[in-house]
Amino acid sequence: MNNQLKRVNPKNIDVISAEWDCLCARRQETIEQGKDISLSFVTSPCILGEIKREHPDSVLDVGCGTGYLTSLLAKRTKRCVGIDMSAESIHIAKQRYGESGASFITTTIEQYRTIEKFDICVANMVFSSDPDWIESICVIRKLLKDSGKLFVMLPHPVLWPKYWGFQEAEWFHYNKEIFIEHNFSVSLVKSMGIATYIHRPLASYINGLLVNGFRLEQVIEPYPIKCTPIEYKYDYPRFLFIKSRRK
Ligand SMILES: C[S@@+](CC[C@H](N)C(=O)[O-])C[C@H]1O[C@@H](n2cnc3c(N)ncnc32)[C@H](O)[C@@H]1O
């Protein structure tokens, strides 16, 4: 097992936001160096492919981080807004992708207030960092047009524990919500700083959506779109995409 992983007590949104404030500059560097292979070859292409299929006018990218995916969404839509609770992340997003056509706002999902309604909300790798994810999807539902859709990408709840090697840890129980502190790494860069991964069983995510006003439309276990660097191993799906529609 990766010995930098440990179970911790639940953290609140301010603590997790501060972790992203510390991490985001380093993470943006790795994105720009082309070292976040999962983001550029697996998760973003899957989301962008589905955006192309739906051709929405407006997209809200919740938990947009430093704005890499938001800027790509902006190219394909008339109106694109990225929000994130990490002020540092939004600062970088504005600097780096301010010209992309996307607007960026520092706010938690829960506190985001607007009269605007969106065709699609995207949450790429967000709910596994969000202690209040149910509150977040209730707010997102209100931000969507009547038949608007929510695109959720998650670390695969069933296979992420195997990938990170904590499946066998004595503190790990698949069917519980568990906060796991780790040294944040992406595909080709390790140990960027402290981050918190919140494990929830797959059923929590599915039922959370169903009970809070969404109808499931599609599930994808994405694979990389094209040849990835030799060091990048992807033997089984470690991400999960869930498309749901507002009921
Ligand atoms: C793993 S990063 C993903 C960033 C981006 N979506 C991407 O694909 O690169 C998770 C992001 O979600 C943000 N986040 C988590 N919960 C949030 C919430 N409730 N409101 C706003 N941002 C949130 C964090 O601040 C962090 O920037």
The ligand as an SDF file (V2000), in Angstrom:
LIG
                    3D

 27 29  0  0  0  0  0  0  0  0999 V2000
   -9.5880   17.2690   -8.0230 C   0  0  0  0  0  0  0  0  0  0  0  0
   -9.8960   18.9960   -8.1850 S   0  0  0  0  0  0  0  0  0  0  0  0
  -10.6480   18.9720   -9.7870 C   0  0  0  0  0  0  0  0  0  0  0  0
  -10.5220   20.2960  -10.4910 C   0  0  0  0  0  0  0  0  0  0  0  0
  -11.0760   20.3240  -11.9190 C   0  0  0  0  0  0  0  0  0  0  0  0
  -12.4900   19.9760  -11.9630 N   0  0  0  0  0  0  0  0  0  0  0  0
  -10.2810   19.4450  -12.8330 C   0  0  0  0  0  0  0  0  0  0  0  0
  -10.8610   18.5540  -13.4430 O   0  0  0  0  0  0  0  0  0  0  0  0
   -9.0670   19.6510  -12.9740 O   0  0  0  0  0  0  0  0  0  0  0  0
  -11.2960   19.2400   -7.1140 C   0  0  0  0  0  0  0  0  0  0  0  0
  -11.7550   20.6960   -7.0810 C   0  0  0  0  0  0  0  0  0  0  0  0
  -13.0800   20.7400   -6.5580 O   0  0  0  0  0  0  0  0  0  0  0  0
  -13.2020   21.9040   -5.7740 C   0  0  0  0  0  0  0  0  0  0  0  0
  -14.3740   21.7080   -4.8970 N   0  0  0  0  0  0  0  0  0  0  0  0
  -14.6820   20.6310   -4.1310 C   0  0  0  0  0  0  0  0  0  0  0  0
  -15.8580   20.8100   -3.4900 N   0  0  0  0  0  0  0  0  0  0  0  0
  -16.3090   22.0320   -3.8710 C   0  0  0  0  0  0  0  0  0  0  0  0
  -17.4850   22.7990   -3.5400 C   0  0  0  0  0  0  0  0  0  0  0  0
  -18.4030   22.3110   -2.7050 N   0  0  0  0  0  0  0  0  0  0  0  0
  -17.6320   24.0220   -4.0930 N   0  0  0  0  0  0  0  0  0  0  0  0
  -16.6870   24.5170   -4.9590 C   0  0  0  0  0  0  0  0  0  0  0  0
  -15.5570   23.8520   -5.2830 N   0  0  0  0  0  0  0  0  0  0  0  0
  -15.3760   22.6120   -4.7650 C   0  0  0  0  0  0  0  0  0  0  0  0
  -11.8630   22.0000   -5.0610 C   0  0  0  0  0  0  0  0  0  0  0  0
  -11.6040   23.2940   -4.5790 O   0  0  0  0  0  0  0  0  0  0  0  0
  -10.9050   21.5720   -6.1770 C   0  0  0  0  0  0  0  0  0  0  0  0
  -10.4380   22.6860   -6.9040 O   0  0  0  0  0  0  0  0  0  0  0  0
  1  2  1  0
  2  3  1  0
  2 10  1  0
  3  4  1  0
  4  5  1  0
  5  6  1  0
  5  7  1  0
  7  8  2  0
  7  9  1  0
 10 11  1  0
 11 12  1  0
 11 26  1  0
 12 13  1  0
 13 14  1  0
 13 24  1  0
 14 15  1  0
 14 23  1  0
 15 16  2  0
 16 17  1  0
 17 18  1  0
 17 23  2  0
 18 19  1  0
 18 20  2  0
 20 21  1  0
 21 22  2  0
 22 23  1  0
 24 25  1  0
 24 26  1  0
 26 27  1  0
M  CHG  2   2   1   9  -1
M  END
$$$$
